[in-house]
């Protein structure tokens, strides 16, 4: 397996720290407000990578954090005149619902920043003891110049950086590039006791401390959005490696940004589409499919056309699977699975994997149309769909089953399946009961099931 490592900007072979196991840390939600479509992409992309690694047989420890103390959360609470707890509770509920509806599996560990203050204090104390940090008036700063490899991930030369949007000027700092590990308490803000004074952690130290607690030093994969490369991930590396003298994480994966009308979606600019609203107006699995049709490292342009096309593609996938009810006992077609693996092993090329899946569906429908055995293809379909998280939504499937059962009851079919309805229809045709025969065909057509008559009997497919 080859993957693109942002650290080094090169394709490298995946070699886990511990044989058969993968430690993976994904920067999760900052719960300041409801998620937008861009947040959903990151969650889905790394969910599929995790699923694929597990499908290959790795034991994956998947850690995805919740940032529940942050400048933006405090600002939102002040703006609304509520507590930070109120902001966090509301926003977390929205993220949790969105992830559930998108089919994102729960992480192995979901650490909240405020539950890991002790680990952060320990890491800051290490940095102070080794001379990589200094305290000023209750604040603690990381000394960027003390870590010679600063900029290795982002390829930013410290000598070229100036005060600006990503560099906070402060006369008390030894250098404008130095960043806060701990912020002294201010009235009305959440705070915790520390040896250098009451306060709260800086954003970057949170992830370093939580990743080290649950994955140890030198874990395998650290992931997040492209916008986190600098300064967040750059600062994580600096403070973590300065404290331990060892590599923080081996592989760094970053998903591309989601664009709307050519501009990056961003909470700060308000240039966003609310994720829950999108999930209310479109099938959640269609939204998931939109994310997966573009390689994870590339920017993705949002459009209503893309969502409409994704829903039509799901109809093709699910229509094929509905032609064979129940579980399949056949051994999956190994040639198909090998093609899928070949695509995914090349930097998690999900778009290529989808191409394999749709080729499978095309060939499977041909075999079923010609009354040939398609069991091995359907078994392969089930495995690939499970990896991609594109199985038919329970609510849609339940609605369809209910509609089929209602039609079956109308015409006296013994069971409530399409096959039973077709048998009832064939019997009606043999008895020249054209009203029932045509009625069953028309009622099935009304719910998207097309019936075709052939010399050897009736067949059906999703319209």
Secondary structure, 3 states (H helix, E strand, C coil): CEEEECCCCEEEECCCCCCCEEEEEEEEEECCCCCEHHHHHHHHHHHHHHHHHHHCCCEEEEEEEEECCCHHHHHHHHHHCCCHHHHHHHHHHHHHHHHHHCCCCCCCECCEHHHCHHHHHHHHHHHHHCCCEEEECCEEEECHHHCCCCCCCCCCCCCCCCCECCECCCCCCCCCCCEEEEEECCCCCCCECCCCCCEEECHHHHHHHHHHHHHCCCEEEEEEEHHHHHHHHHHHHHHHHHHHCCCCEEEEEEECCEEECCEECECCCCECCEHHHHHHHCCHHHHHHHHHCCCCCCCEECCHHHHHHHHHHHHHHHHHHHCCCCCCCCCCCHHHHHHHHHHHCECCCHHHHHHHHHHHHHHHHHHHHCCCCCHHHHHHHHHHHHHHCCCCCHHHHHHHHHHHHHHHHHHCCCCCCHHHHHHHHHHHHHCCCHHHHHHHHHHHHHCCEEEEEECCEEEEEEC
